[in-house]
Amino acid sequence: MTSNSISGRAAIVGLGATEFSKNSGRTELRLAMEATLGALADAGIDPSEVEGFSSYTMDNVPEYEVARLLGCKNVKFFSQIPHGGGGACAPLMHAAMAVATGVAKVVVVYRAMNERSWYRFGKPHDFGGAPIFDAVNYGWYMPHGFHTPAAWVGMFAQRYMHTYGATSEDFGRVAVAVRDFAATNPAAFFYGKPITLEEHQASRWICEPLHLLDCCQESDGAVAMVITSAERARDLRQKPVIIKGASQGIAEGQQSMTSFYREDITGLPEMGVVARELYAQSGLGPQDLQTAVIYDHFTPFVLPQLEEFGFCKRGEAKDFIRDGLHARGGSLPINTHGGQLGEAYIHGMNGVAEGVRQVRGSSVNQVAGAENVLVTAGTGVPTSGLILGAA
């Protein structure tokens, strides 16, 4: 850890969330405020103390509205992260940097979305009004039927299967394990609704090799967190969750969701960038992590992420999954909240929340001795990640 590293200098001290549903019945601003007020109450910090905000460019709730409604007096920092799910961990990184450098003493990170009842990210995209680079890029693919995120991911999945011998059943084992965790999580949309591998295989095709049960949900809801210095965190209500590592990553040949012109499309080199940086910042390695929240918008991309972070060798994630090491009782239980497949799709922010709960020891599917937790965000777009841990 270098002297100017942000590692260990900021902590997550407050956590708030709404319920997750398919129709929230209220505005995204209302959802954001409910989650933010809940996070501040959880931390025991007055709203007037908030000096900074970080969220997503895709979030429809501007920070100045949240600040106005909170009654903030001196907001000194605000940032927005692009790339949707690829940015889920990045607002925490920005908040940690602001706190570590003294720019803002208290920063709120939030994500609010009615991504089922108001709009749907899983629908075909026409890219009208998109940046010229995206419009030209996708113009090569859309005439051939690549209109949806499932289709884009399906291309990578087919190549991974061809190269390493993974099967649709291996992807199904990912889905079965996270739905098992969701089934015991009262906050999950699929609470009480586990699935079997047979049910996964019988679910309808979305874009071969992806079945319906390989695809994440479309959800309404909001999650917020409060970040302050590690020093101040010691005197607040909750057990501090230290940000031991935080990184964003873009790798060679990167395009948004469609990096098909790389020489090899079986890996996720941008997640490799994140992995190396997180391990360097924290001084930790895969052997030091007790659980992980692996971005699971689609099951196939869970496998190369396990490889990029060194939990198994290249091409061996299928064996890791077949051995059940990712499931309840395994050596690295992943997505103990149920993931985006089973709990909700809040663009990965609900996964960060589960990482916080695991370190606090308050998860409904608590992993014994969870001191260090990996959280990843995004695949196929610029990525981000965190290592969260106990003080």
C-alpha positions in Angstrom: 0.0 0.0 0.0 1.5 3.3 -1.1 1.4 6.4 1.1 -1.1 8.2 -1.1 -3.5 5.2 -1.4 -7.1 5.7 -0.4 -7.0 2.2 1.2 -8.3 2.3 4.8 -9.0 6.0 4.9 -12.8 6.0 4.3 -15.6 3.9 5.7 -19.2 3.1 4.9 -21.1 4.0 8.0 -24.8 4.1 6.9 -27.0 1.9 4.7 -30.5 2.5 3.5 -32.8 0.8 1.0 -36.4 0.7 -0.2 -38.2 -2.5 -0.9 -37.5 -4.0 -4.3 -40.5 -4.5 -6.6 -41.8 -4.5 -10.2 -43.9 -1.3 -9.5 -42.9 1.0 -6.7 -45.9 3.3 -7.2 -43.8 6.4 -6.5 -41.2 8.6 -8.2 -37.5 7.9 -8.4 -36.9 11.0 -6.4 -39.1 9.7 -3.6 -37.2 6.4 -3.7 -33.9 8.2 -3.5 -34.9 10.2 -0.6 -36.3 7.2 1.3 -33.0 5.3 0.9 -30.8 8.3 1.7 -32.7 9.3 4.8 -32.6 5.7 5.9 -28.8 5.6 5.4 -28.3 8.8 7.3 -30.5 7.6 10.2 -28.5 4.3 10.2 -25.3 6.2 10.5 -26.6 8.7 13.1 -25.6 11.6 10.9 -27.8 14.7 10.4 -28.7 15.4 6.8 -27.3 19.0 7.1 -23.8 17.5 7.5 -23.8 16.0 4.0 -21.1 17.7 1.9 -21.0 15.5 -1.2 -22.9 13.1 -3.5 -22.1 10.5 -6.1 -24.4 8.5 -8.3 -24.8 7.5 -11.9 -25.2 9.4 -15.2 -28.2 7.1 -15.8 -29.8 8.1 -12.5 -32.8 10.4 -13.1 -32.4 12.0 -9.7 -30.1 15.0 -9.7 -27.9 15.6 -6.7 -29.1 19.2 -6.3 -32.7 18.0 -5.7 -31.5 15.5 -3.1 -29.4 18.2 -1.4 -32.3 20.7 -1.4 -34.7 18.2 0.1 -32.2 17.1 2.7 -31.5 20.7 3.7 -27.8 20.5 2.9 -25.9 23.8 3.5 -22.5 23.4 2.0 -22.2 20.8 -0.8 -18.6 20.7 -2.0 -18.4 17.6 -4.1 -20.6 15.8 -6.6 -19.9 13.3 -9.3 -21.8 10.9 -11.7 -20.4 7.7 -13.0 -21.2 6.4 -16.5 -21.6 2.9 -17.9 -24.6 1.7 -15.8 -23.8 -1.4 -13.9 -20.1 -1.1 -14.7 -20.1 1.9 -12.4 -21.8 0.4 -9.4 -18.6 0.4 -7.2 -17.2 3.6 -8.7 -19.4 6.1 -6.8 -18.0 4.5 -3.6 -14.5 5.0 -5.0 -15.2 8.7 -5.8 -16.7 9.2 -2.3 -13.7 7.6 -0.7 -11.3 9.8 -2.7 -13.3 12.9 -1.7 -13.2 11.9 2.0 -9.5 10.8 1.9 -8.4 14.1 0.4 -10.5 16.3 2.7 -12.7 17.6 -0.1 -15.9 16.5 1.7 -16.3 15.0 5.2 -19.6 13.2 4.6 -20.7 11.8 1.1 -23.9 10.1 0.2 -23.9 7.5 -2.7 -27.3 6.6 -4.1 -29.0 4.8 -6.9 -32.8 5.1 -7.5 -34.6 3.5 -10.4 -38.0 2.4 -11.7 -36.4 0.1 -14.2 -39.4 -2.1 -14.5 -42.5 0.2 -14.2 -41.0 3.2 -16.0 -38.5 1.9 -18.5 -36.7 -1.4 -19.3 -33.0 -1.8 -20.0 -33.5 -5.3 -21.3 -35.5 -4.2 -24.3 -34.0 -3.8 -27.8 -31.9 -0.6 -28.2 -32.1 1.7 -31.2 -29.3 4.1 -30.0 -31.2 7.1 -31.3 -29.4 10.2 -29.8 -26.5 8.0 -28.5 -22.9 9.3 -28.7 -21.6 8.9 -32.2 -19.0 6.3 -31.1 -21.7 4.0 -29.7 -24.0 4.6 -32.7 -21.3 3.6 -35.1 -20.1 0.7 -33.0 -23.6 -0.9 -32.6 -24.3 -0.2 -36.3 -22.1 -3.1 -37.2 -24.0 -5.5 -35.0 -27.7 -4.6 -35.0 -28.4 -5.7 -38.6 -27.4 -9.2 -37.5 -29.8 -9.2 -34.6 -27.6 -7.9 -31.8 -30.3 -5.6 -30.3 -30.3 -6.5 -26.6 -27.9 -7.0 -23.8 -28.7 -10.7 -23.7 -27.7 -11.0 -27.4 -24.4 -9.2 -26.8 -23.5 -11.4 -23.8 -24.6 -14.5 -25.7 -21.8 -14.0 -28.2 -19.1 -14.0 -25.4 -20.8 -17.0 -23.7 -20.8 -19.1 -26.9 -17.1 -18.5 -27.3 -16.3 -19.3 -23.7 -18.3 -22.6 -24.0 -16.5 -23.5 -27.2 -13.0 -22.8 -25.8 -13.3 -24.2 -22.3 -16.1 -26.8 -22.4 -18.5 -25.0 -20.2 -22.2 -25.8 -20.6 -25.6 -24.3 -20.2 -25.9 -26.4 -17.0 -22.8 -24.6 -15.6 -24.5 -21.3 -16.1 -27.6 -22.8 -14.5 -25.6 -23.8 -11.4 -24.9 -20.1 -10.9 -28.6 -19.3 -11.1 -29.6 -22.1 -8.8 -27.1 -21.0 -6.1 -28.1 -17.4 -6.0 -31.8 -18.2 -6.1 -31.1 -20.5 -3.1 -29.8 -17.4 -1.2 -32.6 -15.2 -2.5 -35.1 -17.8 -1.1 -34.0 -17.1 2.4 -33.7 -13.3 2.0 -36.9 -11.5 2.9 -35.8 -8.4 0.9 -35.4 -10.4 -2.3 -38.1 -10.4 -5.0 -37.7 -14.2 -5.2 -37.9 -14.8 -1.5 -39.2 -18.3 -0.9 -38.8 -19.2 -4.5 -35.7 -21.4 -5.1 -35.2 -23.1 -8.5 -33.8 -26.4 -9.6 -31.3 -27.0 -12.4 -34.1 -28.8 -14.2 -36.2 -25.7 -14.0 -33.4 -23.6 -15.3 -32.9 -25.8 -18.3 -36.6 -25.8 -19.0 -36.9 -22.0 -18.9 -37.4 -20.5 -22.4 -34.6 -19.3 -24.5 -33.9 -15.6 -24.6 -30.8 -15.7 -26.8 -29.0 -19.0 -27.0 -27.1 -20.0 -24.9 -29.0 -17.8 -22.4 -32.2 -19.1 -20.9 -34.7 -16.8 -19.1 -33.2 -17.9 -15.8 -29.7 -16.8 -16.9 -30.9 -13.2 -17.0 -31.2 -10.7 -14.2 -34.4 -9.0 -13.2 -35.8 -5.6 -14.1 -36.5 -3.9 -10.8 -37.8 -0.7 -9.0 -36.1 0.4 -5.9 -33.3 2.5 -4.4 -30.1 2.0 -2.3 -28.0 4.6 -0.5 -24.9 4.6 1.6 -23.0 7.2 3.7 -19.2 7.5 3.6 -17.0 9.3 6.0 -13.5 9.1 7.3 -12.3 5.9 9.0 -11.4 8.0 12.0 -14.8 9.5 12.5 -16.5 6.1 11.7 -15.2 4.7 15.0 -17.5 7.0 16.9 -20.7 6.4 15.0 -23.6 3.9 15.5 -22.6 1.1 13.2 -19.6 -1.1 12.8 -17.3 0.7 10.3 -17.0 -1.0 6.9 -13.6 0.1 5.7 -13.0 0.6 1.9 -9.7 -1.3 1.6 -9.6 -1.1 -2.2 -11.5 0.7 -4.9 -10.9 0.7 -8.6 -12.3 1.3 -12.1 -11.0 -0.5 -15.2 -10.8 -0.1 -19.0 -8.6 -2.6 -21.0 -7.2 -2.7 -24.4 -9.7 -3.0 -27.2 -12.6 -2.0 -24.9 -16.0 -1.2 -26.4 -19.3 -1.0 -24.6 -20.7 -4.5 -24.2 -19.4 -5.5 -27.6 -15.7 -5.9 -27.4 -15.9 -8.6 -30.1 -12.8 -7.5 -32.1 -10.3 -8.5 -29.4 -8.2 -11.5 -30.3 -9.7 -13.4 -27.3 -13.2 -12.8 -26.1 -13.3 -15.5 -23.4 -12.0 -13.3 -20.6 -12.7 -9.9 -19.1 -9.4 -8.1 -19.1 -11.0 -4.9 -17.8 -12.0 -6.8 -14.7 -8.4 -8.0 -14.5 -7.3 -4.4 -14.4 -9.6 -3.9 -11.4 -8.5 -7.1 -9.7 -4.8 -6.2 -9.8 -5.5 -2.7 -8.5 -7.7 -3.9 -5.7 -5.1 -6.4 -4.5 -2.3 -3.9 -4.8 -4.2 -1.3 -2.8 -5.4 -3.6 -0.1 -2.4 -5.9 0.2 -4.9 -8.8 0.1 -5.3 -11.7 -2.4 -8.0 -14.2 -3.3 -7.0 -16.3 -0.3 -7.9 -13.5 2.1 -11.5 -13.1 0.9 -14.3 -15.0 2.6 -17.2 -14.1 0.3 -17.8 -12.1 -2.9 -20.6 -10.2 -4.6 -19.9 -11.0 -8.3 -21.8 -8.9 -10.8 -24.5 -11.3 -12.2 -26.6 -9.4 -14.7 -26.1 -12.6 -16.8 -24.8 -15.9 -15.5 -22.1 -16.6 -18.1 -20.0 -13.6 -17.0 -19.7 -14.9 -13.4 -17.3 -17.5 -14.6 -14.6 -15.3 -16.2 -14.8 -12.9 -13.2 -13.9 -15.7 -10.9 -10.9 -16.4 -13.1 -9.8 -12.7 -13.4 -9.7 -12.5 -9.6 -7.6 -15.6 -9.2 -10.1 -17.8 -7.5 -9.4 -20.4 -10.2 -7.2 -20.7 -13.3 -8.3 -19.6 -16.8 -11.0 -22.0 -18.1 -11.5 -23.7 -14.7 -14.4 -21.7 -13.3 -16.8 -24.3 -14.6 -15.1 -26.8 -12.3 -15.3 -24.3 -9.4 -19.0 -24.0 -10.1 -19.5 -27.8 -10.5 -17.9 -28.4 -7.2 -20.4 -26.0 -5.6 -17.6 -23.7 -4.1 -19.8 -20.7 -5.0 -22.9 -22.0 -3.3 -24.2 -22.1 0.3 -21.5 -23.8 2.4 -18.8 -23.5 -0.3 -15.4 -22.0 0.2 -16.4 -18.7 -1.6 -20.2 -18.2 -1.3 -21.1 -15.6 -3.9 -24.1 -13.2 -4.0 -25.5 -14.2 -0.6 -28.3 -11.7 -1.0 -29.5 -13.5 -4.1 -27.8 -11.3 -6.6 -29.4 -9.4 -9.4 -30.9 -12.7 -10.5 -32.7 -13.3 -7.3 -32.8 -10.2 -5.1 -33.1 -7.2 -7.5 -31.4 -5.3 -10.2 -30.5 -1.9 -8.8 -27.6 -1.6 -11.2 -25.3 -3.4 -8.7 -25.8 -1.0 -5.8 -27.7 -3.6 -3.9 -24.7 -5.9 -4.2 -22.5 -3.3 -2.6 -25.1 -3.1 0.2 -24.7 -6.9 0.7 -21.0 -6.5 1.0 -21.6 -4.0 3.8 -23.9 -6.3 5.6 -21.4 -9.2 5.4 -18.7 -7.1 7.0 -21.1 -5.9 9.6 -22.2 -9.4 10.3 -25.9 -8.6 9.7 -26.6 -10.5 6.4 -29.5 -12.9 6.5 -27.1 -15.4 4.9 -24.1 -14.4 6.9 -20.8 -16.1 6.0 -18.9 -17.0 9.2 -15.8 -15.0 9.8 -16.4 -12.6 6.9 -13.7 -10.0 7.4 -12.9 -9.1 3.7 -15.5 -9.0 0.9 -15.0 -8.5 -2.8 -17.7 -6.6 -4.8 -17.5 -6.4 -8.6 -19.5 -4.3 -11.0 -20.0 -4.5 -14.7 -18.9 -6.8 -17.4 -18.3 -6.0 -21.0 -18.2 -2.3 -20.2 -15.7 -0.3 -18.2 -15.8 -2.0 -14.8 -15.3 -1.3 -11.1 -14.8 -3.1 -7.9 -14.3 -2.8 -4.1 -12.7 -4.7 -1.3 -14.6 -4.0 1.9 -13.4 -5.1 5.3 -13.5 -4.8 9.0 -11.4 -2.1 10.7 
